[in-house]
Amino acid sequence: MIDDPVPSGHHNPLARAHALTAHLQAHDPPVHGVVLSWVDTAGITRIKTVPVRRLETVTAWGAGMSPVFDTFLADDSIVSTDVLGGPDGDLRLIPDLDGLVALAAQPGWAWAPVDRFTQDADPHPACTRTVLRHQTRKAAEAGIEVKAGIEIEFALGRDDVPAAEFVPACVGPAYGMTRLVALSGFAGALLSALEAQGCELEQLHPEYAPGQFEVSVGALPPVAAADRSVLVRQTIRAVAAEHGLRVSFAPSVIAGGVGNGGHVHLSAWRDGVNLHSGGEGRYGLTPDGEAFTAGILASLPDLAALTTPSPSSFLRMQPSHWAGVYACWGRENREAAVRLVTGMAADPVGPANVEVKCADLAANPYLLLSGLLATGLDGMKRGLALPAEVTGDPSGLPEAERERRGIRRLPMSLTEAVDRFSASELLREDLGTVLCDAVVAVRRGEDARMAGLDAEAIAAAYRWVY
């Protein structure tokens, strides 16, 4: 059992909830409702809402919700494990008041991430936010602070076409100014909304695929980084709706094209020092920074059920598409699954970090970061070293050469990904049996319902889910 009865660390949350209620009611415009938000095993953001006057009550006692959502599929059908998926039981959704924010793009509403507890006030073992906090605390006990950020790629489509279709909302070259000109109103409103919500934005730019843009946010502690990913996506969707646009975060919007990634940036720190720079190893890596990176790299095949969790994910995972389909690493190599980002040599901020490119936004961000932390910390514990660096596109090498150099192709199907995940003793120990069994059941359920469908049908099935 995870011993974390006070998610935000406040031992007088009711007084704080009372003060926040008054603040929200005095907000301009007044806030009338609070969204209680969590992410299920399939990567879908689920919610309940309460009137703002009930914030103090739900802080004390929570809002009820069935644990069945841990085994929901993306189409709302239900699978089961030995303990999850039935009609029995209830959980309590407890808002983390540290994450509560008035929504600039949804006037009259506030948003708060929740932790899920049993009716006996124990943390729910399948609450991925609680599991991530546990991993963060485990790192802290080893003297390690982790900072994380999740890139958000999305495709904007027109809203005046049939519901199932995707027609790009803008045309023009990748990274081209024409796209920003065409959608300048949307982009400006998005920047304004994110700033009003205190979301630190680093970049917003047109991307490669038709109608595709990307948002990059600043690095935060892992739980806050996952919260931020959920909140930013909700804000993008709300701003898009106000501008007559549809938004898709699906891994593959159009089969055969470049999909939406959710690349994860991570850095490990000790006593305020970045372990990925300033050392005597390759490109300034310290021994612990290298071991953290090596632990993630070594476990990437086992993590595929978390990084690429949807049948749609494997439409995106194609060689020579900068999707990171080979388990290898390289400095600034965008075809490697793990890219070492070193930044400008003279930058005093210490921007060096590890980018995990083989991840997309069908992933539950709390679950994704939990797996990455678990494997990175395991690499430190075991003192792992990185293999030889890979430069260029690994797919251009003969298969025999890739095999000789240990350059492995990551799982090419959800079936293979689940088999690897199921066999990982490390992930089962760190994430817990209840959660791991839910992951396996949900992934196998998604795999089964897409069986026999072609790539376009699979892309269409998830296009407007994520």
N, C-alpha and C positions, 0 to 999 in steps of 0.2 A: 504494500500500500504506500502511496506517495504522501508524505507527511507535509502537506502544504495547506493548512486550514484558512490562511489569510492571504489570498492571492496578491493583493496590492500592498501588503505589509502594514496596513492601517488597523490598529486595534480599537479604534472608535469610529467605525465606518458610518454609523447611523447619524452622528452629528455632521459628518462630512456630506452625507447624502441630503440631509436637511438643508445645509447651506447651498449645495449645488442646485437643489430644486428651486430655491429662491432666485439664484443666479439665472437659471434657464428661463424661469417665468418672466424675469426682467430683461431678458435678451431682446435685441432688436433685429428681426421680429421675435415675438415671444415663442418659446418652444413649448409645444403641446404634447409631443409624444417622444418616447425613447425606444430606439431599435436595440434589441438585445441580440447580439450576433455571434454565431460560431460557425465553424466549417466542418462538414461531415467527412466521412472516410473517402467518399467519391470526389471530394474537392469542391462541393457545392456549398455556398454560403447560405445557411438557414437562419431564420430569425423568428422571434416573437417581438411584439411591441406592447408597451404599456403607456398609459397617460403619465405625463411627467409628475403629477401629484402622487403617483404610486412608486416613485423612485426609492423613497426611504423604505417602503414595505418590501420591495423586491430585493433591496440590499440586505435586509434582515432575513427574509425567508425564501427568496428566490421566486422565479416563475416556473411553473411546472412544464415538463416536456418529456415525452416518452424516449427511452433509450433506443427505440427501434431505428432512429435515424442513423445510428452507427452502421447499419446494414442496408441503408437505402442505396439504390443505384442512381445513376444520373437521370434516368427516366422515371424516377419515383417508384419503381418496382422494388421489392424487398427480398433479400436473401437472409440467411440465418447462420449462426454459429451455435455451439452448445449452450451459450448463455445470452446471446443477443438475437434480436429479430422477431421475438414473439410479442403478444399483446400485453404482457404483464409488466409491471414496474413503473416507476416514475423517477425523474431526475429534477433537480432544482438548478435553474440558470441564475447564477449570481454575477451581477455586473462588476467589472473591475473599474472602479471610479477614476483611477489614474488614466484610463484610456477614453473616458467620456468626452465627446466633443460635439458642439452644435454643428449641424451640417449646412454649409454655405450653399450647396447646390440643391438642397431639399429644405427650404425654409419651413420652420415650424417643427423640425425633427432634430433630435440628437441621436448619437450612435455610441454604443459601448460594447466592447468585447466581453464575453462572459466565460466564466469557468463553470463546469458542470459537476454538481455534487449529488450524492445519493440522499435519500430522505433521512439517513442517519448522520448527515453532515460529513461523510467521508468523500474524498475526491473520487470522481468516477474514473475507473481505470482506463476507459477509452477516451477520456478528455485529452485531446492532443495538445491543447494549450497548457494544461497542467504538466503533461509529459515533457514538453519543451522547457518549461520552467525548471523541472527536475534536472534535465540535462545541463541547463545553464548553471544551476547550483552545483552540480557535480564538477563542472569546469572550474568554478570559483574555489571549490575545496582543493583543487589541484593548483591553485594560484593563477588560473587562466581566465582572462576576460575575452569574450568573443564579440566581435562586431559584425553585423550582417546587413546586407541590402539585397533586394530582389528586383531585378529589372522587369518592367511591365511592357510587353509588346501587345498591340491590339490593332484590329482592322476596323475601320469605319465604313459602314455601308449606308446606302440611301434607305429612308424609311417609307418611300412612296412606291415600293415594289412589293410583289407577293411575299407573304410572311416567311416562306422557307428560303427565298432567294438571297444571294449576296451580290449586290452591285456596288462597286467601290464608290465612295462618296467624293473622291477626287481622282484626277489623273495626273500624269507627269512623271518625271524621272525619280528614281530612288534618291532620297535625301535632297530632292529638288525644292527650290523655293516656290515653284508653282503650286505644290501641295499646300504649303503653309498659307499662301495667298488665298487659295480656294476655301480653306477652312480656318481662316484667321479669327473669325468670331468665336468659333468653338475653342480654339487653342487659347485665346486670350481669357475667355471665361473660365477655362480649366485652371490656368495659372492663378487667376484671382481666387477661385474657390479653394484650391489647395493651400494657398498662402493664408487665407482666412481661417482655415482649419489647423494651421500650425504644421502642415506637412512640408518638410524641408525638401524642395525639389532641386535637383542638380541639372537635369537636361530634359528637354522635350524636343523631339525632332521627327521628321518623316523617315520611315524605314524603307526596306527593300520591296516588299510585296505590295500589290495594288491596295491603296487606301490604308496602308499600315503606318502606324506611328509608334514611338517608344517613349516611355517616361522612366527616368532614373531618379531615385531618391537617395538621400544621405544614409550613411551607415548608422545603425542603432543596435542596442542589445537585442539578442535573438527574439524574445517574445514581442518586444516593441516593433521589431522589423516585420514580423509576421502580421501583427495588428495593422501596421502601416500599409502593407501590401493589400489587405482586405479593404481598408478604408479608401485607399487611392482608387482601387478598381470600382468601388461603389460610386465614388465621386465622378470618375470618368463616365460611367454609365448614365448617371443623372444629368450631367452636363450635355452629353450626347443627345439624350432624349429631348432636352430643352431646345436643341438646335436641329431637330428633325432628322436625327441620325440614329443608326443602330450600331452597337459595338459588339465585337466578338473577341474574346480572349482565348478561343479554342486553339489547340495546338495546330490543327489543320483547318483552315477556313475553306480553301478550295483544294481539292485533291491534286497532287502534282506540283503545287506551288510551294513557295517558302512559307513556313508556318510561323506561329507566334511562340516565341520562347519566353521563359521566365528565369533567365540566368541568375545564379546566386553568387554574390560576392561575400567572401568571408575573410576575416583576419583575426589572428590570435595574438593577445597581448599579455605581458607579464609586467607588473609594476609600472604601467604606463609606457612600456616599450613594445613597439610592433615587432613581433617575432619573424615577420616576413621581409625584413630589411635590416641593414646594419650589421649583419653577421658575416662570417668568413666563408659561408657556403656559396654554392652557385647563385649568382645574381643577388648576393647579399643575404641569402636565407640563413637564419640561425639553425642550429640542430633541431630545436623544438618546432620551429616554423616548417622545416623540411619534413619532420616526422608527422606533423598535423596534416600537411598536404599529402604525404605518402599514404597515410591511413585512409583518407577519402578516396584517393586514386585506387588503392588496392581493393576497396569494397564497392566501387561503382557498379559492377555487375549485380551485386546483391541489393543495391539501392535502387535499381531501375524501376521496381514496383512503386517507389515513392517519387522518383524524379520524373518518370514517364508513365503515369498511372492509367492512361486511357487508351483504348484502341486507336483513337485519333492521334495519340502521341507518336505512334510508330509510322504514321504517314509523314510526319515532320522529320523523323530521325533518318535522314538520307545522307549519304556521303556527298562531300563537296557542296553542302548547303550551310556550312558554318553552324551545324547543329551539335557537333562534338560527339560523333557516333563511335569513335575509337577511344578506348581507355588508355590514354597516354597524356603526357603533359608537355608544355613548351612555353617559353617566354613569348608572350603576345601572339601565340599561335591560335587563331580563331577556329581552326579545324580540330584542335585537340579538345578532348572532353574537359581537361583541366588546364586552364590558361593562367600562367603566372603573370600578374599585372604589376609592373615595377614603377610605372609613372616616370616623371622627370627626375633625373638624378639630383638636381639641386633643390627639389621641393622639400621644405623643412617639415611639412605636415606628416610625412611618412605615409604616402598613399598606397604602398604595396599591399596587395591582397591576392587571394586565389579566387578565380572565377570558375564556377562549375557550369559549363555550357549545356550539358545534357539534361536540362530541366525545363519544364513548361508550366503554364498556369492552370492546367487541370490538377496540379498537385495541391494538396492541403499544405499551406505554407508552414504550419506548426509541425506537422508530421515530417515534411521535407527537411526542415532545419534540425529537427530532433535526430534524424538519421545521419545527417552530415556531421553534427557535433559528436554523436556517439562514435562514428568511425574515425573522425579526426583525433579525438581524445584517445582512442584505442591506439592509433598510430604513435602518439606521444608516449603512451605507456610502454609500448613495445620498441620504441626507438627506431622506427622504420626509416629507411632511406629511399629516396626517389630513384627510379631507374634512369637510364640514359634519356636525355631530352629528345623530343621529336620535332623536327622543323618541316615546314611544308605540309602538303596534304597527304595523310597516310594512305588514302585510297589510291594514290598514284604509285605506291610501292607494290611490287609483286607479292602475292600472298605468302610465298615462301620466305621473303624478306621480312614481312610483318611478323610472321611466326618466329623467325629467328630472333627478332628484336623484342619479342614479347608484347607486341602491339595488338591488343585484343579488340574485336568488334563487340560492342555492348549488345545486350539482348535485342533481337530483331522482332520479337513478338511479345505480347502481354503474357502469353502462356509461359514463355521462357523466363520472362522477368519474375513472374510469381514463383516459379520453381526455384529460382536462385534466392529470392527473398525467404521462402519457406525453409531453406536449408541453412540460413544464417543464424547460428547460435548467439552471436554478438547482438544482432538486432532484436531477437526474441527476448534476450535478457534485459536489454536497455529499454525497449519500448513496452514490454510486458506481453504476456500471453493473450489477454483479452483483446488488446488492440491489434496485435499481429494477426490473430485469427479473423478479426473483422476485416483487416486489409486483404487477406487471402480470399475470404468469401466474396467481398465486393469486387475485387479484380477478376476473379473467376466468373462472377455473374456478368460483368461487363463483356468479358471475352465471349461468353456463351451467347449473349443476345446479338452480338455482331457476327457470329459464325456464318460463313457463306455469303456475306455481303461484299460488294466491291468497294474500292477506295472512295469513290464519290458518295456512295450511300453512307459509309462510315463518317466521312467528313460532314455530310448533311445532318446526321443524327446528333452530332455534338456542336454544330455550328453556333447555335444560339443558346446552348446550355451554359457555356463558359463565357 
